[in-house]
């Protein structure tokens, strides 16, 4: 029995560290090559803490140089669609693998390029950042950056979406409702690109529906949570009629159980369907809205 226990523990550690390695095997690109506006004078180093006994995920903190970690699908699978992925963590940290790199890996399996976003954390101790200024600005810049380098990364600039989990869902909801067409006269060519996502996905988002105004040109939207995750399920119940009234094409999934923070975790002990198969609903939706058609 002791041998079996040690074997199971070793397998668990393997999967956890594999998630850490997964991030390290992919290139990371800063959103602003010369530093992000609002981060001037902030010299603290980013902390990337691998899974350990206190937490079972890759924990990222102290983000002052926001970036994208790039996951590109195999050329024979690539559809041209791209997704910015905003992990959660209460704006205090980023759950970078279960709500980031593992998600990007799944998207690659269906032909979608994944770009995992390290955005600035507004509720980290001592932070001077704001969610609706700095974190939102990072998401907008990420969308612009992908469009500006679409040829290099073999993505279609008209198929760039964003998805987020928990706090990252708040960042995503802001990006999906506050966007612009870019500034044609901007000195920085990246800023000439539109920040409007072509589609968005809110996964157990940490939002309050009443704080949002839904624009008529909000992108097609996917929303998913568990019913026993009180805050997000209440938010989705409020958001859906607002989206419906605005004429926004929307798909909603509310599972009976599953709680909060399930993400994609290859060694989850949660047998709930929401924790193990929810991403299949996302994949089916992406196919339904035409994002999985090969260019």
C-alpha positions, 0 to 999 in steps of 0.5 A: 500500500505504501508503494502505491501511495508513493507512486500516486504522489510521484505521478501527481508531482509529475503532472504539477511540474509538467504544467510549470515546464509547459509554460517554460517551453513556449516563448514569452513576448512583452506587451510593451517592449520598453515598459508598460505605461503606469509601471514606470519605476517599478523594478521588482522582479516577477515571481513564478512559483511552481506548484508546492505543498501550499498550492497546486498550481503555477502561481505568478505574482509581481507582474510589472511587465505584462506579457503573452506566453505563446502557444501555437497549434501544429500547422496542419491543425491551425484554423487561424483563430487565436485566443487571449487567455486571462487566468484568475487569482483575485487580482492578487496572483495568476493561476497560470497553468490551470487557468492558462497554459493547460487551457492553451494546450487544449485550444492548440488541440482544436487548432486555436492559437493560445496566448496566456496573458500576464496582466498587472494585479490590482489587489496584490499587497501594495499595488497601485494598479487598477483593474479597469485601467491597467489590467484592462489596458493589458488585455486591450494591448494583447489583442492589438499585439496579436493583430499586429503580428498575425502574419508571423503567428499565422492567425487571422486578425479577424479571429482574435478572441479573449477568455478569462477565469474568475478575476480574469473573467472580469478583465475579459468582460471589460475588454469585451465591452470597452474597446476601440478601433485603434488610432490610425495616426499612432506613432506605435503601429500596435496602437493602430490596431483595433482592441475589439475582440471577435469573440469572448468567453467568461468562465466563472467570472468575478463580475457584477452584472449591474456594473456593465453597459452592453454595447450593440457591437459587443462580440459573440459571447460564451459564459459558463459556471457552476450553479453552486458558485454563487457569485458567478452564477448570479452574475451570469443570470444577470448578464444573459438578459442584458446580452439578449436585449442588446441582440448579442449572440450568446451561449450559456452553460450553468452546471449543477455543481462544480464550485469555483476555480476548476479550470483545466487540471489533468490531475483533478480529484473533482469528478464533476463534469464541469471540472472534466469536460467543460472545455468540450462545450467551449470547443463546440461553441467555437466550431458553431461560430465558425472559428474552427474553419481552416482559413 
